[in-house]
Amino acid sequence: MKVVVASGKRKSAVARASVRKGLGQVRSNSVPVEIYEPHLARMKIMEPLTIAGAKSAKVDIDVNVQGGGVMGQATASRTAIAKGLVQFLEDEELETLFTKYDRSLL
């Protein structure tokens, strides 16, 4: 079974995302991202999933994030998720999409 581990950093926050084949579940520190609070941090974490669209529905992503504040953790998580998706799917088109949307995403 293929598992890709990618990391993302923002200030003193460090996130590690494990991407594996699955049903589209995303968890941040064992909390489903759908109920992650605060709302603004949740939206930031969901950005790469929204851009990837249907491609992200075939993978499960577990994010482990430590250090920093709430938004620093959210930004680190979003970078880790984006990198993990690109590596797991080996999709250059997705990489281009992410880079066009926000250069700091990868």
DOROSE-819363 format. One record per residue: residue number from 1; chain; x, y, z of N, C-alpha, C, CB in turn. Coordinates in nm, 3 decimals, decimal comma. Glycine has a CB too. Example, Ala and Ser with C-alpha at 12.3 -4.5 7.8 and 13.67 -1.06 7.14 Angstrom:
<rs>
<r k="1" c="A" n_xx="1,319" n_yy="-0,569" n_zz="0,780" ca_xx="1,230" ca_yy="-0,450" ca_zz="0,780" c_xx="1,320" c_yy="-0,330" c_zz="0,780" cb_xx="1,131" cb_yy="-0,447" cb_zz="0,905"/>
<r k="2" c="A" n_xx="1,285" n_yy="-0,225" n_zz="0,708" ca_xx="1,367" ca_yy="-0,106" ca_zz="0,714" c_xx="1,290" c_yy="0,003" c_zz="0,787" cb_xx="1,408" cb_yy="-0,060" cb_zz="0,572"/>
</rs>
This chain:
<rs>
<r k="1" c="A" n_xx="0,084" n_yy="-0,119" n_zz="0,000" ca_xx="0,000" ca_yy="0,000" ca_zz="0,000" c_xx="0,089" c_yy="0,125" c_zz="0,000" cb_xx="-0,096" cb_yy="0,000" cb_zz="0,123"/>
<r k="2" c="A" n_xx="0,062" n_yy="0,213" n_zz="-0,092" ca_xx="0,143" ca_yy="0,334" ca_zz="-0,108" c_xx="0,102" c_yy="0,442" c_zz="-0,008" cb_xx="0,130" cb_yy="0,388" cb_zz="-0,252"/>
<r k="3" c="A" n_xx="0,200" n_yy="0,495" n_zz="0,066" ca_xx="0,176" ca_yy="0,605" ca_zz="0,159" c_xx="0,281" c_yy="0,712" c_zz="0,133" cb_xx="0,181" cb_yy="0,557" cb_zz="0,308"/>
<r k="4" c="A" n_xx="0,235" n_yy="0,836" n_zz="0,120" ca_xx="0,327" ca_yy="0,947" ca_zz="0,098" c_xx="0,321" c_yy="1,037" c_zz="0,220" cb_xx="0,292" cb_yy="1,026" cb_zz="-0,032"/>
<r k="5" c="A" n_xx="0,438" n_yy="1,075" n_zz="0,272" ca_xx="0,444" ca_yy="1,168" ca_zz="0,385" c_xx="0,507" c_yy="1,297" c_zz="0,336" cb_xx="0,525" cb_yy="1,107" cb_zz="0,505"/>
<r k="6" c="A" n_xx="0,435" n_yy="1,408" n_zz="0,355" ca_xx="0,485" ca_yy="1,539" ca_zz="0,314" c_xx="0,479" c_yy="1,633" c_zz="0,432" cb_xx="0,404" cb_yy="1,595" cb_zz="0,194"/>
<r k="7" c="A" n_xx="0,568" n_yy="1,732" n_zz="0,432" ca_xx="0,567" ca_yy="1,826" ca_zz="0,545" c_xx="0,548" c_yy="1,968" c_zz="0,497" cb_xx="0,697" cb_yy="1,815" cb_zz="0,626"/>
<r k="8" c="A" n_xx="0,497" n_yy="2,049" n_zz="0,588" ca_xx="0,479" ca_yy="2,191" ca_zz="0,559" c_xx="0,515" c_yy="2,271" c_zz="0,682" cb_xx="0,334" cb_yy="2,220" cb_zz="0,514"/>
<r k="9" c="A" n_xx="0,570" n_yy="2,390" n_zz="0,661" ca_xx="0,610" ca_yy="2,474" ca_zz="0,774" c_xx="0,557" c_yy="2,614" c_zz="0,757" cb_xx="0,763" cb_yy="2,477" cb_zz="0,789"/>
<r k="10" c="A" n_xx="0,530" n_yy="2,679" n_zz="0,872" ca_xx="0,492" ca_yy="2,820" ca_zz="0,872" c_xx="0,532" c_yy="2,874" c_zz="1,008" cb_xx="0,338" cb_yy="2,841" cb_zz="0,844"/>
<r k="11" c="A" n_xx="0,623" n_yy="2,970" n_zz="1,010" ca_xx="0,678" ca_yy="3,022" ca_zz="1,136" c_xx="0,730" c_yy="2,906" c_zz="1,219" cb_xx="0,571" cb_yy="3,104" cb_zz="1,215"/>
<r k="12" c="A" n_xx="0,675" n_yy="2,883" n_zz="1,339" ca_xx="0,726" ca_yy="2,772" ca_zz="1,420" c_xx="0,635" c_yy="2,650" c_zz="1,417" cb_xx="0,746" cb_yy="2,817" cb_zz="1,563"/>
<r k="13" c="A" n_xx="0,533" n_yy="2,652" n_zz="1,330" ca_xx="0,442" ca_yy="2,537" ca_zz="1,319" c_xx="0,496" c_yy="2,440" c_zz="1,213" cb_xx="0,298" cb_yy="2,584" cb_zz="1,282"/>
<r k="14" c="A" n_xx="0,492" n_yy="2,312" n_zz="1,245" ca_xx="0,537" ca_yy="2,208" ca_zz="1,151" c_xx="0,426" c_yy="2,105" c_zz="1,137" cb_xx="0,670" cb_yy="2,141" cb_zz="1,200"/>
<r k="15" c="A" n_xx="0,387" n_yy="2,076" n_zz="1,012" ca_xx="0,281" ca_yy="1,978" ca_zz="0,986" c_xx="0,335" c_yy="1,864" c_zz="0,901" cb_xx="0,160" cb_yy="2,044" cb_zz="0,915"/>
<r k="16" c="A" n_xx="0,295" n_yy="1,742" n_zz="0,935" ca_xx="0,327" ca_yy="1,625" ca_zz="0,854" c_xx="0,197" c_yy="1,562" c_zz="0,808" cb_xx="0,415" cb_yy="1,522" cb_zz="0,935"/>
<r k="17" c="A" n_xx="0,183" n_yy="1,545" n_zz="0,678" ca_xx="0,061" ca_yy="1,486" ca_zz="0,623" c_xx="0,092" c_yy="1,349" c_zz="0,563" cb_xx="-0,002" cb_yy="1,579" cb_zz="0,516"/>
<r k="18" c="A" n_xx="0,016" n_yy="1,247" n_zz="0,605" ca_xx="0,027" ca_yy="1,113" ca_zz="0,547" c_xx="-0,090" c_yy="1,096" c_zz="0,451" cb_xx="0,027" cb_yy="1,000" cb_zz="0,658"/>
<r k="19" c="A" n_xx="-0,057" n_yy="1,070" n_zz="0,325" ca_xx="-0,160" ca_yy="1,054" ca_zz="0,223" c_xx="-0,162" c_yy="0,908" c_zz="0,179" cb_xx="-0,135" cb_yy="1,148" cb_zz="0,100"/>
<r k="20" c="A" n_xx="-0,280" n_yy="0,846" n_zz="0,186" ca_xx="-0,295" ca_yy="0,707" ca_zz="0,141" c_xx="-0,428" c_yy="0,692" c_zz="0,069" cb_xx="-0,285" cb_yy="0,607" cb_zz="0,261"/>
<r k="21" c="A" n_xx="-0,442" n_yy="0,584" n_zz="-0,004" ca_xx="-0,567" ca_yy="0,558" ca_zz="-0,076" c_xx="-0,679" c_yy="0,540" c_zz="0,025" cb_xx="-0,554" cb_yy="0,432" cb_zz="-0,166"/>
<r k="22" c="A" n_xx="-0,796" n_yy="0,599" n_zz="-0,005" ca_xx="-0,906" ca_yy="0,587" ca_zz="0,090" c_xx="-1,035" c_yy="0,648" c_zz="0,039" cb_xx="-0,869" cb_yy="0,652" cb_zz="0,219"/>
<r k="23" c="A" n_xx="-1,113" n_yy="0,701" n_zz="0,133" ca_xx="-1,248" ca_yy="0,748" ca_zz="0,102" c_xx="-1,264" c_yy="0,900" c_zz="0,109" cb_xx="-1,345" cb_yy="0,685" cb_zz="0,197"/>
<r k="24" c="A" n_xx="-1,153" n_yy="0,973" n_zz="0,112" ca_xx="-1,162" ca_yy="1,119" ca_zz="0,114" c_xx="-1,172" c_yy="1,179" c_zz="0,253" cb_xx="-1,278" cb_yy="1,162" cb_zz="0,035"/>
<r k="25" c="A" n_xx="-1,128" n_yy="1,105" n_zz="0,356" ca_xx="-1,133" ca_yy="1,157" ca_zz="0,492" c_xx="-1,006" c_yy="1,236" c_zz="0,521" cb_xx="-1,152" cb_yy="1,042" cb_zz="0,594"/>
<r k="26" c="A" n_xx="-1,023" n_yy="1,352" n_zz="0,583" ca_xx="-0,909" ca_yy="1,435" ca_zz="0,621" c_xx="-0,918" c_yy="1,464" c_zz="0,770" cb_xx="-0,905" cb_yy="1,568" cb_zz="0,538"/>
<r k="27" c="A" n_xx="-0,809" n_yy="1,436" n_zz="0,841" ca_xx="-0,805" ca_yy="1,460" ca_zz="0,985" c_xx="-0,683" c_yy="1,544" c_zz="1,019" cb_xx="-0,804" cb_yy="1,326" cb_zz="1,064"/>
<r k="28" c="A" n_xx="-0,702" n_yy="1,638" n_zz="1,110" ca_xx="-0,592" ca_yy="1,720" ca_zz="1,160" c_xx="-0,579" c_yy="1,693" c_zz="1,309" cb_xx="-0,614" cb_yy="1,873" cb_zz="1,130"/>
<r k="29" c="A" n_xx="-0,469" n_yy="1,635" n_zz="1,351" ca_xx="-0,450" ca_yy="1,592" ca_zz="1,490" c_xx="-0,569" c_yy="1,509" c_zz="1,539" cb_xx="-0,430" cb_yy="1,716" cb_zz="1,583"/>
<r k="30" c="A" n_xx="-0,610" n_yy="1,413" n_zz="1,460" ca_xx="-0,720" ca_yy="1,318" ca_zz="1,487" c_xx="-0,859" c_yy="1,382" c_zz="1,491" cb_xx="-0,695" cb_yy="1,250" cb_zz="1,617"/>
<r k="31" c="A" n_xx="-0,872" n_yy="1,509" n_zz="1,451" ca_xx="-1,002" ca_yy="1,576" ca_zz="1,446" c_xx="-1,044" c_yy="1,586" c_zz="1,300" cb_xx="-0,996" cb_yy="1,718" cb_zz="1,513"/>
<r k="32" c="A" n_xx="-1,163" n_yy="1,535" n_zz="1,264" ca_xx="-1,209" ca_yy="1,549" ca_zz="1,125" c_xx="-1,210" c_yy="1,697" c_zz="1,085" cb_xx="-1,351" cb_yy="1,487" cb_zz="1,106"/>
<r k="33" c="A" n_xx="-1,155" n_yy="1,728" n_zz="0,968" ca_xx="-1,138" ca_yy="1,868" ca_zz="0,928" c_xx="-1,273" c_yy="1,939" c_zz="0,911" cb_xx="-1,059" cb_yy="1,876" cb_zz="0,797"/>
<r k="34" c="A" n_xx="-1,380" n_yy="1,864" n_zz="0,891" ca_xx="-1,513" ca_yy="1,924" ca_zz="0,877" c_xx="-1,560" c_yy="1,993" c_zz="1,005" cb_xx="-1,614" cb_yy="1,817" cb_zz="0,836"/>
<r k="35" c="A" n_xx="-1,510" n_yy="1,948" n_zz="1,121" ca_xx="-1,552" ca_yy="2,010" ca_zz="1,247" c_xx="-1,437" c_yy="2,086" c_zz="1,314" cb_xx="-1,607" cb_yy="1,903" cb_zz="1,343"/>
<r k="36" c="A" n_xx="-1,330" n_yy="2,110" n_zz="1,239" ca_xx="-1,214" ca_yy="2,182" ca_zz="1,292" c_xx="-1,251" c_yy="2,327" c_zz="1,321" cb_xx="-1,094" cb_yy="2,175" cb_zz="1,193"/>
<r k="37" c="A" n_xx="-1,211" n_yy="2,376" n_zz="1,436" ca_xx="-1,238" ca_yy="2,515" ca_zz="1,474" c_xx="-1,106" c_yy="2,586" c_zz="1,495" cb_xx="-1,326" cb_yy="2,523" cb_zz="1,602"/>
<r k="38" c="A" n_xx="-1,095" n_yy="2,713" n_zz="1,473" ca_xx="-1,194" ca_yy="2,809" ca_zz="1,425" c_xx="-1,223" c_yy="2,796" c_zz="1,276" cb_xx="-1,146" cb_yy="2,950" cb_zz="1,455"/>
<r k="39" c="A" n_xx="-1,331" n_yy="2,856" n_zz="1,234" ca_xx="-1,381" ca_yy="2,843" ca_zz="1,097" c_xx="-1,278" c_yy="2,890" c_zz="0,993" cb_xx="-1,510" cb_yy="2,923" cb_zz="1,081"/>
<r k="40" c="A" n_xx="-1,210" n_yy="3,002" n_zz="1,020" ca_xx="-1,113" ca_yy="3,057" ca_zz="0,925" c_xx="-0,997" c_yy="2,960" c_zz="0,903" cb_xx="-1,059" cb_yy="3,193" cb_zz="0,975"/>
<r k="41" c="A" n_xx="-0,952" n_yy="2,895" n_zz="1,010" ca_xx="-0,845" ca_yy="2,796" ca_zz="0,999" c_xx="-0,892" c_yy="2,676" c_zz="0,918" cb_xx="-0,797" cb_yy="2,751" cb_zz="1,140"/>
<r k="42" c="A" n_xx="-1,018" n_yy="2,635" n_zz="0,940" ca_xx="-1,074" ca_yy="2,522" ca_zz="0,864" c_xx="-1,076" c_yy="2,553" c_zz="0,715" cb_xx="-1,217" cb_yy="2,490" cb_zz="0,913"/>
<r k="43" c="A" n_xx="-1,118" n_yy="2,675" n_zz="0,679" ca_xx="-1,125" ca_yy="2,714" ca_zz="0,538" c_xx="-0,985" c_yy="2,711" c_zz="0,476" cb_xx="-1,188" cb_yy="2,855" cb_zz="0,523"/>
<r k="44" c="A" n_xx="-0,885" n_yy="2,755" n_zz="0,551" ca_xx="-0,747" ca_yy="2,757" ca_zz="0,502" c_xx="-0,697" c_yy="2,614" c_zz="0,477" cb_xx="-0,654" cb_yy="2,829" cb_zz="0,604"/>
<r k="45" c="A" n_xx="-0,728" n_yy="2,522" n_zz="0,569" ca_xx="-0,685" ca_yy="2,382" ca_zz="0,556" c_xx="-0,754" c_yy="2,317" c_zz="0,436" cb_xx="-0,715" cb_yy="2,303" cb_zz="0,686"/>
<r k="46" c="A" n_xx="-0,880" n_yy="2,355" n_zz="0,410" ca_xx="-0,958" ca_yy="2,293" ca_zz="0,303" c_xx="-0,922" c_yy="2,345" c_zz="0,162" cb_xx="-1,105" cb_yy="2,317" cb_zz="0,328"/>
<r k="47" c="A" n_xx="-0,848" n_yy="2,458" n_zz="0,153" ca_xx="-0,817" ca_yy="2,517" ca_zz="0,022" c_xx="-0,759" c_yy="2,418" c_zz="-0,079" cb_xx="-0,721" cb_yy="2,629" cb_zz="0,041"/>
<r k="48" c="A" n_xx="-0,650" n_yy="2,345" n_zz="-0,046" ca_xx="-0,595" ca_yy="2,253" ca_zz="-0,147" c_xx="-0,693" c_yy="2,142" c_zz="-0,185" cb_xx="-0,467" cb_yy="2,191" cb_zz="-0,095"/>
<r k="49" c="A" n_xx="-0,780" n_yy="2,101" n_zz="-0,091" ca_xx="-0,879" ca_yy="1,996" ca_zz="-0,121" c_xx="-0,983" c_yy="2,050" c_zz="-0,219" cb_xx="-0,948" cb_yy="1,946" cb_zz="0,009"/>
<r k="50" c="A" n_xx="-1,024" n_yy="2,175" n_zz="-0,200" ca_xx="-1,122" ca_yy="2,238" ca_zz="-0,289" c_xx="-1,065" c_yy="2,254" c_zz="-0,429" cb_xx="-1,166" cb_yy="2,374" cb_zz="-0,233"/>
<r k="51" c="A" n_xx="-0,940" n_yy="2,298" n_zz="-0,438" ca_xx="-0,876" ca_yy="2,317" ca_zz="-0,569" c_xx="-0,860" c_yy="2,183" c_zz="-0,641" cb_xx="-0,738" cb_yy="2,386" cb_zz="-0,553"/>
<r k="52" c="A" n_xx="-0,819" n_yy="2,079" n_zz="-0,566" ca_xx="-0,798" ca_yy="1,947" ca_zz="-0,626" c_xx="-0,930" c_yy="1,884" c_zz="-0,670" cb_xx="-0,727" cb_yy="1,854" cb_zz="-0,527"/>
<r k="53" c="A" n_xx="-1,040" n_yy="1,921" n_zz="-0,605" ca_xx="-1,173" ca_yy="1,872" ca_zz="-0,643" c_xx="-1,188" c_yy="1,723" c_zz="-0,624" cb_xx="-1,202" cb_yy="1,907" cb_zz="-0,785"/>
<r k="54" c="A" n_xx="-1,233" n_yy="1,654" n_zz="-0,729" ca_xx="-1,263" ca_yy="1,511" ca_zz="-0,722" c_xx="-1,139" c_yy="1,426" c_zz="-0,698" cb_xx="-1,331" cb_yy="1,466" cb_zz="-0,850"/>
<r k="55" c="A" n_xx="-1,022" n_yy="1,477" n_zz="-0,735" ca_xx="-0,898" ca_yy="1,400" ca_zz="-0,716" c_xx="-0,871" c_yy="1,371" c_zz="-0,569" cb_xx="-0,780" cb_yy="1,475" cb_zz="-0,777"/>
<r k="56" c="A" n_xx="-0,911" n_yy="1,465" n_zz="-0,481" ca_xx="-0,885" ca_yy="1,448" ca_zz="-0,338" c_xx="-0,985" c_yy="1,352" c_zz="-0,272" cb_xx="-0,889" cb_yy="1,583" cb_zz="-0,267"/>
<r k="57" c="A" n_xx="-1,089" n_yy="1,314" n_zz="-0,342" ca_xx="-1,192" ca_yy="1,225" ca_zz="-0,285" c_xx="-1,145" c_yy="1,080" c_zz="-0,278" cb_xx="-1,321" cb_yy="1,234" cb_zz="-0,366"/>
<r k="58" c="A" n_xx="-1,034" n_yy="1,047" n_zz="-0,345" ca_xx="-0,987" ca_yy="0,908" ca_zz="-0,348" c_xx="-0,879" c_yy="0,880" c_zz="-0,245" cb_xx="-0,934" cb_yy="0,874" cb_zz="-0,486"/>
<r k="59" c="A" n_xx="-0,844" n_yy="0,981" n_zz="-0,163" ca_xx="-0,736" ca_yy="0,963" ca_zz="-0,067" c_xx="-0,778" c_yy="1,003" c_zz="0,075" cb_xx="-0,614" cb_yy="1,043" cb_zz="-0,109"/>
<r k="60" c="A" n_xx="-0,716" n_yy="0,936" n_zz="0,173" ca_xx="-0,732" ca_yy="0,975" ca_zz="0,314" c_xx="-0,606" c_yy="1,050" c_zz="0,354" cb_xx="-0,756" cb_yy="0,850" cb_zz="0,407"/>
<r k="61" c="A" n_xx="-0,623" n_yy="1,159" n_zz="0,427" ca_xx="-0,509" ca_yy="1,239" ca_zz="0,469" c_xx="-0,513" c_yy="1,258" c_zz="0,620" cb_xx="-0,508" cb_yy="1,377" cb_zz="0,397"/>
<r k="62" c="A" n_xx="-0,404" n_yy="1,219" n_zz="0,686" ca_xx="-0,389" ca_yy="1,240" ca_zz="0,830" c_xx="-0,280" c_yy="1,343" c_zz="0,851" cb_xx="-0,356" cb_yy="1,107" cb_zz="0,906"/>
<r k="63" c="A" n_xx="-0,315" n_yy="1,454" n_zz="0,913" ca_xx="-0,218" ca_yy="1,561" ca_zz="0,937" c_xx="-0,185" c_yy="1,566" c_zz="1,085" cb_xx="-0,273" cb_yy="1,698" cb_zz="0,889"/>
<r k="64" c="A" n_xx="-0,055" n_yy="1,567" n_zz="1,114" ca_xx="-0,008" ca_yy="1,583" ca_zz="1,252" c_xx="0,065" c_yy="1,716" c_zz="1,256" cb_xx="0,085" cb_yy="1,463" cb_zz="1,298"/>
<r k="65" c="A" n_xx="0,015" n_yy="1,811" n_zz="1,335" ca_xx="0,075" ca_yy="1,945" ca_zz="1,336" c_xx="0,107" c_yy="1,988" c_zz="1,479" cb_xx="-0,020" cb_yy="2,047" cb_zz="1,270"/>
<r k="66" c="A" n_xx="0,226" n_yy="2,049" n_zz="1,493" ca_xx="0,273" ca_yy="2,091" ca_zz="1,625" c_xx="0,334" c_yy="2,230" c_zz="1,618" cb_xx="0,374" cb_yy="1,991" cb_zz="1,681"/>
<r k="67" c="A" n_xx="0,333" n_yy="2,300" n_zz="1,732" ca_xx="0,400" ca_yy="2,429" ca_zz="1,745" c_xx="0,321" c_yy="2,542" c_zz="1,683" cb_xx="0,535" cb_yy="2,423" cb_zz="1,682"/>
<r k="68" c="A" n_xx="0,358" n_yy="2,664" n_zz="1,718" ca_xx="0,296" ca_yy="2,782" ca_zz="1,658" c_xx="0,155" c_yy="2,806" c_zz="1,706" cb_xx="0,296" cb_yy="2,768" cb_zz="1,511"/>
<r k="69" c="A" n_xx="0,090" n_yy="2,903" n_zz="1,642" ca_xx="-0,047" ca_yy="2,937" ca_zz="1,676" c_xx="-0,146" c_yy="2,870" c_zz="1,583" cb_xx="-0,065" cb_yy="3,087" cb_zz="1,671"/>
<r k="70" c="A" n_xx="-0,272" n_yy="2,904" n_zz="1,598" ca_xx="-0,379" ca_yy="2,840" ca_zz="1,523" c_xx="-0,362" c_yy="2,861" c_zz="1,371" cb_xx="-0,516" cb_yy="2,895" cb_zz="1,569"/>
<r k="71" c="A" n_xx="-0,340" n_yy="2,986" n_zz="1,329" ca_xx="-0,330" ca_yy="3,012" ca_zz="1,185" c_xx="-0,198" c_yy="2,962" c_zz="1,127" cb_xx="-0,345" cb_yy="3,161" cb_zz="1,158"/>
<r k="72" c="A" n_xx="-0,092" n_yy="2,966" n_zz="1,207" ca_xx="0,035" ca_yy="2,910" ca_zz="1,163" c_xx="0,021" c_yy="2,760" c_zz="1,137" cb_xx="0,146" cb_yy="2,936" cb_zz="1,266"/>
<r k="73" c="A" n_xx="-0,050" n_yy="2,692" n_zz="1,227" ca_xx="-0,075" ca_yy="2,548" ca_zz="1,211" c_xx="-0,160" c_yy="2,521" c_zz="1,088" cb_xx="-0,143" cb_yy="2,490" cb_zz="1,337"/>
<r k="74" c="A" n_xx="-0,262" n_yy="2,606" n_zz="1,067" ca_xx="-0,351" ca_yy="2,587" ca_zz="0,951" c_xx="-0,274" c_yy="2,604" c_zz="0,821" cb_xx="-0,468" cb_yy="2,688" cb_zz="0,957"/>
<r k="75" c="A" n_xx="-0,187" n_yy="2,705" n_zz="0,813" ca_xx="-0,110" ca_yy="2,729" ca_zz="0,691" c_xx="-0,009" c_yy="2,616" c_zz="0,668" cb_xx="-0,037" cb_yy="2,865" cb_zz="0,700"/>
<r k="76" c="A" n_xx="0,054" n_yy="2,569" n_zz="0,775" ca_xx="0,148" ca_yy="2,457" ca_zz="0,763" c_xx="0,075" c_yy="2,331" c_zz="0,716" cb_xx="0,220" cb_yy="2,430" cb_zz="0,899"/>
<r k="77" c="A" n_xx="-0,046" n_yy="2,309" n_zz="0,769" ca_xx="-0,127" ca_yy="2,192" ca_zz="0,730" c_xx="-0,164" c_yy="2,198" c_zz="0,583" cb_xx="-0,254" cb_yy="2,184" cb_zz="0,815"/>
<r k="78" c="A" n_xx="-0,204" n_yy="2,316" n_zz="0,537" ca_xx="-0,247" ca_yy="2,332" ca_zz="0,399" c_xx="-0,132" c_yy="2,306" c_zz="0,303" cb_xx="-0,305" cb_yy="2,473" cb_zz="0,376"/>
<r k="79" c="A" n_xx="-0,011" n_yy="2,351" n_zz="0,340" ca_xx="0,108" ca_yy="2,326" ca_zz="0,257" c_xx="0,139" c_yy="2,176" c_zz="0,253" cb_xx="0,229" cb_yy="2,404" cb_zz="0,310"/>
<r k="80" c="A" n_xx="0,134" n_yy="2,110" n_zz="0,369" ca_xx="0,162" ca_yy="1,967" ca_zz="0,376" c_xx="0,061" c_yy="1,887" c_zz="0,294" cb_xx="0,160" cb_yy="1,919" cb_zz="0,521"/>
<r k="81" c="A" n_xx="-0,067" n_yy="1,925" n_zz="0,302" ca_xx="-0,172" ca_yy="1,856" ca_zz="0,226" c_xx="-0,149" c_yy="1,873" c_zz="0,076" cb_xx="-0,312" cb_yy="1,910" cb_zz="0,266"/>
<r k="82" c="A" n_xx="-0,120" n_yy="1,995" n_zz="0,033" ca_xx="-0,098" ca_yy="2,022" ca_zz="-0,110" c_xx="0,021" c_yy="1,942" c_zz="-0,162" cb_xx="-0,075" cb_yy="2,172" cb_zz="-0,134"/>
<r k="83" c="A" n_xx="0,133" n_yy="1,945" n_zz="-0,089" ca_xx="0,253" ca_yy="1,870" ca_zz="-0,131" c_xx="0,223" c_yy="1,720" c_zz="-0,136" cb_xx="0,371" cb_yy="1,898" cb_zz="-0,034"/>
<r k="84" c="A" n_xx="0,153" n_yy="1,671" n_zz="-0,034" ca_xx="0,120" ca_yy="1,528" ca_zz="-0,027" c_xx="0,033" c_yy="1,484" c_zz="-0,143" cb_xx="0,051" cb_yy="1,497" cb_zz="0,104"/>
<r k="85" c="A" n_xx="-0,067" n_yy="1,564" n_zz="-0,177" ca_xx="-0,156" ca_yy="1,531" ca_zz="-0,290" c_xx="-0,078" c_yy="1,524" c_zz="-0,421" cb_xx="-0,269" cb_yy="1,634" cb_zz="-0,302"/>
<r k="86" c="A" n_xx="0,009" n_yy="1,623" n_zz="-0,445" ca_xx="0,087" ca_yy="1,626" ca_zz="-0,569" c_xx="0,179" c_yy="1,504" c_zz="-0,577" cb_xx="0,171" cb_yy="1,756" cb_zz="-0,578"/>
<r k="87" c="A" n_xx="0,245" n_yy="1,470" n_zz="-0,465" ca_xx="0,336" ca_yy="1,355" ca_zz="-0,464" c_xx="0,261" c_yy="1,224" c_zz="-0,481" cb_xx="0,417" cb_yy="1,353" cb_zz="-0,334"/>
<r k="88" c="A" n_xx="0,148" n_yy="1,209" n_zz="-0,411" ca_xx="0,074" ca_yy="1,083" ca_zz="-0,415" c_xx="0,013" c_yy="1,060" c_zz="-0,553" cb_xx="-0,036" cb_yy="1,082" cb_zz="-0,309"/>
<r k="89" c="A" n_xx="-0,050" n_yy="1,163" n_zz="-0,609" ca_xx="-0,118" ca_yy="1,149" ca_zz="-0,738" c_xx="-0,022" c_yy="1,162" c_zz="-0,856" cb_xx="-0,228" cb_yy="1,253" cb_zz="-0,750"/>
<r k="90" c="A" n_xx="0,101" n_yy="1,210" n_zz="-0,830" ca_xx="0,201" ca_yy="1,232" ca_zz="-0,935" c_xx="0,139" c_yy="1,309" c_zz="-1,051" cb_xx="0,259" cb_yy="1,097" cb_zz="-0,985"/>
<r k="91" c="A" n_xx="0,074" n_yy="1,421" n_zz="-1,016" ca_xx="-0,005" ca_yy="1,499" ca_zz="-1,111" c_xx="0,057" c_yy="1,638" c_zz="-1,132" cb_xx="-0,151" cb_yy="1,512" cb_zz="-1,064"/>
<r k="92" c="A" n_xx="0,121" n_yy="1,658" n_zz="-1,248" ca_xx="0,186" ca_yy="1,788" ca_zz="-1,275" c_xx="0,082" c_yy="1,897" c_zz="-1,300" cb_xx="0,280" cb_yy="1,776" cb_zz="-1,397"/>
<r k="93" c="A" n_xx="-0,032" n_yy="1,859" n_zz="-1,353" ca_xx="-0,141" ca_yy="1,956" ca_zz="-1,378" c_xx="-0,190" c_yy="2,015" c_zz="-1,246" cb_xx="-0,259" cb_yy="1,887" cb_zz="-1,455"/>
<r k="94" c="A" n_xx="-0,202" n_yy="1,930" n_zz="-1,146" ca_xx="-0,244" ca_yy="1,973" ca_zz="-1,012" c_xx="-0,139" c_yy="2,066" c_zz="-0,951" cb_xx="-0,267" cb_yy="1,850" cb_zz="-0,920"/>
<r k="95" c="A" n_xx="-0,013" n_yy="2,031" n_zz="-0,971" ca_xx="0,097" ca_yy="2,114" ca_zz="-0,921" c_xx="0,091" c_yy="2,254" c_zz="-0,981" cb_xx="0,234" cb_yy="2,048" cb_zz="-0,952"/>
<r k="96" c="A" n_xx="0,063" n_yy="2,262" n_zz="-1,111" ca_xx="0,050" ca_yy="2,390" ca_zz="-1,180" c_xx="-0,068" c_yy="2,469" c_zz="-1,125" cb_xx="0,034" cb_yy="2,369" cb_zz="-1,331"/>
<r k="97" c="A" n_xx="-0,180" n_yy="2,399" n_zz="-1,102" ca_xx="-0,299" ca_yy="2,464" ca_zz="-1,045" c_xx="-0,268" c_yy="2,527" c_zz="-0,910" cb_xx="-0,413" cb_yy="2,362" cb_zz="-1,030"/>
<r k="98" c="A" n_xx="-0,203" n_yy="2,449" n_zz="-0,822" ca_xx="-0,168" ca_yy="2,498" ca_zz="-0,690" c_xx="-0,076" c_yy="2,619" c_zz="-0,699" cb_xx="-0,101" cb_yy="2,387" cb_zz="-0,610"/>
<r k="99" c="A" n_xx="0,024" n_yy="2,612" n_zz="-0,786" ca_xx="0,120" ca_yy="2,721" ca_zz="-0,799" c_xx="0,054" c_yy="2,848" c_zz="-0,851" cb_xx="0,235" cb_yy="2,680" cb_zz="-0,891"/>
<r k="100" c="A" n_xx="-0,038" n_yy="2,833" n_zz="-0,945" ca_xx="-0,109" ca_yy="2,949" ca_zz="-0,999" c_xx="-0,200" c_yy="3,011" c_zz="-0,893" cb_xx="-0,192" cb_yy="2,909" cb_zz="-1,122"/>
<r k="101" c="A" n_xx="-0,262" n_yy="2,926" n_zz="-0,812" ca_xx="-0,354" ca_yy="2,975" ca_zz="-0,708" c_xx="-0,278" c_yy="3,051" c_zz="-0,601" cb_xx="-0,433" cb_yy="2,859" cb_zz="-0,644"/>
<r k="102" c="A" n_xx="-0,173" n_yy="2,991" n_zz="-0,548" ca_xx="-0,094" ca_yy="3,054" ca_zz="-0,443" c_xx="0,047" c_yy="2,994" c_zz="-0,446" cb_xx="-0,161" cb_yy="3,036" cb_zz="-0,302"/>
<r k="103" c="A" n_xx="0,145" n_yy="3,078" n_zz="-0,473" ca_xx="0,283" ca_yy="3,031" ca_zz="-0,487" c_xx="0,335" c_yy="2,965" c_zz="-0,361" cb_xx="0,373" cb_yy="3,146" cb_zz="-0,525"/>
<r k="104" c="A" n_xx="0,285" n_yy="3,007" n_zz="-0,243" ca_xx="0,335" ca_yy="2,952" ca_zz="-0,116" c_xx="0,266" c_yy="2,820" c_zz="-0,078" cb_xx="0,315" cb_yy="3,053" cb_zz="-0,003"/>
<r k="105" c="A" n_xx="0,175" n_yy="2,773" n_zz="-0,163" ca_xx="0,103" ca_yy="2,648" ca_zz="-0,134" c_xx="0,197" c_yy="2,528" c_zz="-0,144" cb_xx="-0,015" cb_yy="2,630" cb_zz="-0,232"/>
<r k="106" c="A" n_xx="0,293" n_yy="2,533" n_zz="-0,235" ca_xx="0,392" ca_yy="2,426" ca_zz="-0,246" c_xx="0,523" c_yy="2,481" c_zz="-0,200" cb_xx="0,402" cb_yy="2,370" cb_zz="-0,392"/>
</rs>
